[in-house]
Amino acid sequence: MMKDTKYLFGIFALTVILGSYAKPQRAEAVNVYDRPVGNEWSRGMRDQEEHKTYQLSAGAHINVSNISGPVSVEATDGSVAEVHIYRTARNPDDLAYRKVSVEQTSSGLTIQQKNDGTEHSSIDLLNRVVLKVPRQVSVSGKSISGDFNVAGISGAVDLNGISGSVEAKQLNGALTVSGVSGNVRVAVARINDTGLRVSGVSRNVYLGLASNLNAELSVGNTTAGVSNKIDGLALASVGPSNYSARLGSGGPRIEVSNVTGFIVLQRI
């Protein structure tokens, strides 16, 4: 009898213990902006947005500089320019720094990120600028810490000091691209007498050329060489790492030089 009593008591104790583990626990609310990461507390990403519109006349100039993030410029019909600025920081206090200013001048718009000299080195902040502007404008971009995409502009486009990649397409005016850390992708459907120049690219250049394009192509100082994917295009060697070709009946010059990666010629 003593053995049976001990046996029954053991079963009862085990049941109580297991029941305590199976009992549902009350979930505690967790602020997603104050979630522990390792031994530190990390605050979630904070966002700011700014949206403005401006009236611009044909021939206006858009100047974008010193942006710590990507920039995109898209042409639209009409005379209204839309400026959209998106700012993201892990620490909301960082949003007080590196603000992007927009100034309308007699010649167009000046968009730049300013540093008042008080910011500290640990700031982790991304600015993204999205522009929708009238087609009949010119655009310049300088010292951009991110990608730069531009499409549909009929005026001149001048890009310099881009730490990301560059994509330019559906342009009707002159294009100058220099000092790019990433890839450069250019689609050339039409070209004016000023021509097109790409230089100082750390990665590859993808040059898309329309089948009815009339131009003179010059390639110089390419480290990795040229990949010609255009059927019927005769690429002549004019020296070490230097090539030339005539597109159609010839015309304005397309110059690509000082490229560390490949130069890829292809149709669009």
N, C-alpha and C positions, 0 to 999 in steps of 0.2 A: 504493500500500500504506500509506503514511504517513497519507493522508487517512482510509482505512478504519479504521486503528488508533485515530486520534483520535476517530472517530465512535463506535466500539464503547466506548471508555473513557468518553465522555460519557454514553452510555446507562447504563453500569454505575453511574456516580456518581449520576445522577438516581434510579435504582432504590433505591440505598442511602438517599438523603435521604428519598424518599417512604416507604420502609419504616420509617424512624425515626419519622415522624409517625403512621403507622398502628398502631404498636405500642401495645397497651393500657397505660394508665397505672394505677398502684395508687391507688385512692380513699382519701383520708385521712378518718379519723373526725372528725366535727364535733359538738361539744356544742351542742345546740339552745338551751341556756341561756346560751351564751357566743358568740353569733353576731354578727359585726361589722355595724354599721349605720352607713354613712358612714365618718367617721373615728373613731367611738366604738364601744365594746363595750357591747352591751345584754344584760342578763340577762333570761331569759324570765319569764313570769308565774308567780308562786308562789301557791298556794292553801292556805287553812286552812279546816277545817270543825269546827263544834261542834254537837252535838245533845243536847238535854236534854228531859226530860218532868217535868210538875208536875201535881199533883192540885188542881183548882179547884172551888169550890162554885158553885152557881147564883147569879148576881148579882155575880160577881167583876168587877174592872175591870182591863183591860190597858192600860198606859200605855207608849207607844213614843215616844222623842224623840231628837233630835240624831244621826240616822243619816246617814252619808255614802254613801247608796245607796238602792236601792228597798226597799219593804216590802210584803209581801202577807199578808193575814189571811183565813183560810178557816175557816168554822164546820164542826164535826163533832159527831156524836152522842157522848154520854158525858161524863165529867168530867175527862178527861186533856187537858192542853195540851202540844203539841209545839212546841219552839223550835229552829229550825234557823238557824244563822248561817254564812254563807259569806263569806270574806274573800279578796280578791285584790290582789296588789301586784306590780309589775314588779321592784322591789328587795326581796328577802326581809327586809332589815333594817327596812323600813317596817312590817312586820307587828307590830313591837313597840309600835306606836302605835295610837291610836284604837280600842282594844279595846271590844267591846260587852259590857256587864255585864247579867246577869239576876238580879233580886232578887225573891224571893217575900215578899210582905208579908201583913198580915192582911186587906187588901182585894183582893189579886190579885197581878199581876206588874208590875214596873217594868223596862223594857228600854231602856237608853240607852248611847250612845257617850260615853266619857269622854276628856277631854284633861287630862293631868297638868301641862301647861305646858312640857314639854321638847321637844315636837315641832318640827321645822323646816318652813319654808313649802314646800319642794320635795317633800313626801311625796305620792306618787301611790298611793292606796289606795282600794279600793271595798269597802264592807260591804253585804251583802244579807241581809235578815232575812225568814224565811218562818215564819209562825205558823199552826198548826192548833189551834184552841181550841174549847172547848165553846160551843154555840150561845147559851146563856143568859148571855152576858157583855156588858159594855160596853167600848168601845174608844176611845182617844184617841191621835192622832198629831200631833206637833209638831216643826217644824224638821227636815224630811226632805229630803235632797238627792237626790231621785229620785222615781219614781212611787210611788203608794200605791194598792193594790187591796184592797178588802174585800168579802166576800160571805157571806151567810147569817146574819149576826149579828142577834139579836132584841133586844139592848139598844141603848142610845144610842151613836152614833158621832159623834165630834167631831174634825175634822181642821183643822189650822191651820199655815200656813207650809210648803207643799209646793212644792218647786222644779220638780217634774216634773208629770205628769198624775195625775188621780184617777179611779178607776172604782169605783163602789159599786152593788151589786145584791143583790136578794133580802134586803133589810133589813126588819125589822118595827118597829124603834124609831125614835126621833128621829135626824135627821141634820143636822149643821152642818158646812159646808165653807167655809173662808175663806182668802184669801191663797194662791192657786194660780197658778203661773207657766204651766202647761200647760193642756190641755183638761180639762174635767170631764164625765164620763159617769155619769149616775145613772138607774137603772131603778127606778121606783116602782110596786110591785104593791099594797102596803098602806101605810097611814100612820096613826100614832096621834095623839092630841090635841095632842102637842107640836109636830107639824108638821115641816117641812123647810126649811132655809135654806142658800142658796149665795150667796156674795158675794166681791167682790175677785178676779175671775178675769181673767188677762191674755189668754187665748185664748177658745175657744168653750165653750159649755155645751150638752151634748146631754141633754135631759130626756125620758126614756122613761116614758110614763104608761099604766097599765093601762086597758082600756076600761071596767071596772066601778069605777074609782076615784072616790070622793067627796071633793072638796077644793076650796078656793078658791086660785086661782093669781094671784100678783102679780109683775109684772116691772117693775123700775125701773132707770133710768140705764144703758141698754145702748147702746154706741157704734155697733155695726154693725147693730142691729135684731133683729127676731124673725122666724124662719122657721117658720111654722105648717104642719106636715105632717099634722095630724090632721083628718080629714074631720068636719064638723059642729061643730067647736069654735069658738065665737064669741069672738074676741079683741077686746076693747073698748079703745080708746085713752083714757087718762085724763090725758093731758098729754104733753109732749115726752118721748119715750123711755120712757114709762110705759104699761103695759098690764095688763089684768086679765081673768080668765075664770073661769067656774064649771064645775067638773067634776062631772058627775052631779048629785046633790042638794046639793052643797057640803059644807063641813065644815072640817077642819083646814087651816091655811094652808101653801102652798108659796110661798116667797119667793125670788126670784132678782134680784140687784141688783149694780150696779157691775161690769159685764162688758164688757171691751174688744172681744171678738169677737162672733160671732153667738150667739143663744140659739135652739136648734133644738128644737121640740116635736114629738114623734113617739110612736107607739104601740109597746108591747112585746108 
